[in-house]
Amino acid sequence: MRMQHEWEKRYQSGETGWDRGAFSPALSTWLETGRIDAGCRMLVPGCGRGHEVVHLADLGFKVTGIDIAPSAVTHLQQVLQNKGLRAEVLLADLFQFQPAAPFDAIYEQTCLCAIQPKQRESYEALLHGWLKPGGTLFALFMQTAAEGGPPFHCDLLAMRRLFPDARWEWPATEPVFVPHRNGRFELGYQLVRK
C-alpha cells in the first residue's frame, strides 16, 4: 500500500504540521453553538492521531475514526484506552471503507486537502454515501493559496462544484474561520446531505 507507506513515513519523521496537538477550534464552535447534535453517530475520516475523536468520545458521541497510518491509529487507540473512552478506530484505506449503516454526521478536517485532487470526486461520493439523508457534513476547506500539496488548496468555487446544490445544502451563514500558525487557514462549512 503505497499511500499507507507515505503517510506512515510522515508520522514517523514528524512531518505532521497539520497536527495542532489538540482538537480544532472549529469543533468547539460547532459544539458550543449546538450545531452538532449531542450523541449523534459521527465519522472522522483521515482522523490521524484523533484529537477530535477523543474529544467527541469524551462528550458521549458514538464516534468512528479511520486512518491509513498505523502509528496514528495505534496512538489514538492508546489515548482512548488511557482515558477510559470508547470509540471505533479503524486502520483502513477510506476509499475501501463501507460502514454497516450511514452516519448522522461527518467531521471532515484534514482528509480532503490531503488526498490527490483527482480523487476528490470519488471522495465526495463516499461522503454522500456515508451520510444518511439529512445528515451533516462539517467540512473544513484548507486555504493555502499555493500550488501543490499536501495540503492541497480547496478553492471555494471548486468546493461549490464538488459539493453541488443538487446533493448538498450549503448554509447561508458565514463560515467558521480557523487560522493555522503557518499563515494558512481553513473555512468551515456545515453542509446537509440531500
N, C-alpha and C positions, 0 to 999 in steps of 0.2 A: 504494500500500500504506500505509494509514493507520497500522497498528501499527508498520511499519518506520520511518515518519517519527517517530512518538512516541518510540520507543526511541533512534533515532539522535539526536534532539534532546536527550535526556537525556545521552548521551555527549558531544555537542558542548558542552553547557553545564556539564559537570562534575557533574551530578546523579546521581552513582554511589555513593551511600552504602553500597550492598551490597558494593562492591569493597574488599576488605581490602588489596589491593596484593600479596597472596601467596595461596598455596593454603590451604584451610580446615584448621583443626586436626582436624576430623573425618576428613578424608582421611588424615592422618598416623596417627590412632588406628587406623583400619581397616587401613592398610598394616602398621603395627607389630604388630598382633595377628594378622596373617595371614588376615584375613577376606576380603581381595581376592586372588584367585589371580594370581600373577605371570604376566605375559604374556598375560592374557586380553584378549579383544576388547571394548572398552568405549566406550560412548557418553556424551557430556556434552551434554545438551540445554540450550539457553539459556546457553551457555558464557561469553558476554561476552568479556572480554579473555583468558580462558583460562588462568588461573594453574594450575588443576587439569590441564588438557590438557598444558601444558608439563611439569609435574612427572611426570605419568604417562608421557609420551613419553620423558622423561629416564630413567625406570626400565625402559624397554623394552616398555611396553604398546602394543598396537595400538589407538590411541585415535582417535575421531572426535568433533570438536566442531562444534556447529551453533548459529548465532545469526542473528538478523534484522537486527542493526545493522551496516552496512557498516564503520564506523570501528573497531568492536570486532574484527571479523573480520580487517581489514587489520592491526591492531595485533598480533593473535595470530600471523598468518602471518609478520610481520616478526620477532617474537621467536623463533619456531621456526627461521626461516632464520638469524638471527644466532647461535643456539646450535647450529646444525647438527643439529637434531632433525627427525624425521618424524612427522607426524600428518595425518589428513584433516581439513580445516577447510572447512565449508560455510556459505555465506551463503544462508539459506533460511528460509521460514516452516515451523516444525516441524510444523504441522498438515497440511502438504503433503508431508512427508518420508516416503519409502518406501525403506528400505535394501534392498540386494540380498539380504542374509541377516540373520537375527536375531543380536543381540549376546549375549555371555556375561554382561555386567553393564552397568548404567546408573548413573551418578553424578548424582543429581537434587538440586541445591542451591538455586538461586535461580529456577528456572523456574515451579514450581507456585505459589509465593507471588506471582509477577509477573503471571501470567495472570488474566483475569477469573474469579471463582468459577463463573460459569455455564459456563465452558469446561473445568472440572475433570474431568467425566465423560468427555468426549472425549479429554482428555489421558491419563487413566488407561487408556483403551482403547488408545491409541497405545503407552504404556509397556509394557503387557501384550503387544501385538503385536510390539514391537521386541525383546523378550527371548525367548531360547529357553526351552523348558520347563526348569525347574530353575535358570534364570538368576537373578541377584541384582540387586535394586534397592536401591542405597544412597541412601536418601531423608532429606533434612534438612527437617523441618517447622518453618517460621518461627512463632514465638510473639510476637505483638505486643500482645495484649490490647487492641486498638484496632479501631475501625470503619474501613472504607475501606482504600485502598491504591493502588498497590503500595508496600510489600509487604502482601499480604493475610494476615490471621491464618489459620493452619492448625490449627484446633481438633482435638485428638486424637480426640475422639469422631467428628467429621466425617471425619477421615482413616481411622478404622476402617471407616466406612461406604463411603468412596470406594474403599478397597483391601480388599474383603471377603475373609473366610476361604475362600470358595469359589474364589477366584482367586489369593490371596496367602497365604503362610505368614508370620505375624508371629513375631518372636523372643521367647523367654522372658526374655532378658537386659534389663537396664536400657538406656535409650537413651544415646547419646553426647550430652553437654551442650556446646553451643558458644555462649558469650556474645558479644555484639556491644558495641562501645563506646557505642552509643546506648541501652543498657539492654534491648534486645530480645535474644532468644536463639533458637537452633534446637535441636531434639531430633532426633537421628539414629537411624534405624532401618534394619536390614538385612532387607528383605522378599524372599522367594523366590517366584518366579512358578510357579504350579501349571500 
